[in-house]
Amino acid sequence: MLLHDQIDMYESEAEQRVLIHEAQAQIRERFATPVAWGATATASIASLSIVSEKEAFAGVFAVITALATTFLAAYKPAEKAAEHVKAANDYDHLKRALRGLRYDLEGALKYKYVPQQEVDPETGTSYDAGGYQFSGTDRKRLADARKRFDDLKTKWYDVRSNAPFVQLETPNVEPGHVDRHDE
């Protein structure tokens, strides 16, 4: 697989992972805040019920408060949201670095303009139908791009191993996977 194609594949998956992690963070943040506020409110109502000698209300609200705080302590939605935000930021940084690498790689490829005159058969006018043709590579820049890509792949796997698991919407071949038929 060509380096350019590998960069595109990683960049595309990084974009997907950014969007998924951002969405997961928003879901957890939207869920954590009302539960935390609800636990605070029910604790307040329970304490007021005790002061006003309404033991039944106090008991019910104490149980609700206990359930809400147990849920928050066990599930930790705010912490999980922070993990997803961090993962989204890390993947976004990788995506930007991959995009910059792709532009640098395109700069390492040399093209030359090949003019060609054509005649339009309907009008009989002449026009330039030339185009750009690949003429070689800057080997030093290409080697630098390969080294940078290898460094970014290492960072990719570090981010991936520390990020919370998410299922991609369009699962594709794992970045870095080499199909035996392409070798």
Sequence and secondary structure as in RCSB ss.txt:
>XXXX:A:sequence
MLLHDQIDMYESEAEQRVLIHEAQAQIRERFATPVAWGATATASIASLSIVSEKEAFAGVFAVITALATTFLAAY
KPAEKAAEHVKAANDYDHLKRALRGLRYDLEGALKYKYVPQQEVDPETGTSYDAGGYQFSGTDRKRLADARKRFD
DLKTKWYDVRSNAPFVQLETPNVEPGHVDRHDE
>XXXX:A:secstr
  HHHHHHHHHHHHHHHHHHHHHHHHHHHHHHHHHHHHHHHHHHHHHHHHHTT HHHHHHHHHHHHHHHHHHHHH
 HHHHHHHHHHHHHHHHHHHHHHHHHHHHHHHHEEEEEE  EEE TTT  EEE  EEEEEEE HHHHHHHHHHHH
HHHHHHHHHHHHS     SS  S TT   TTT 
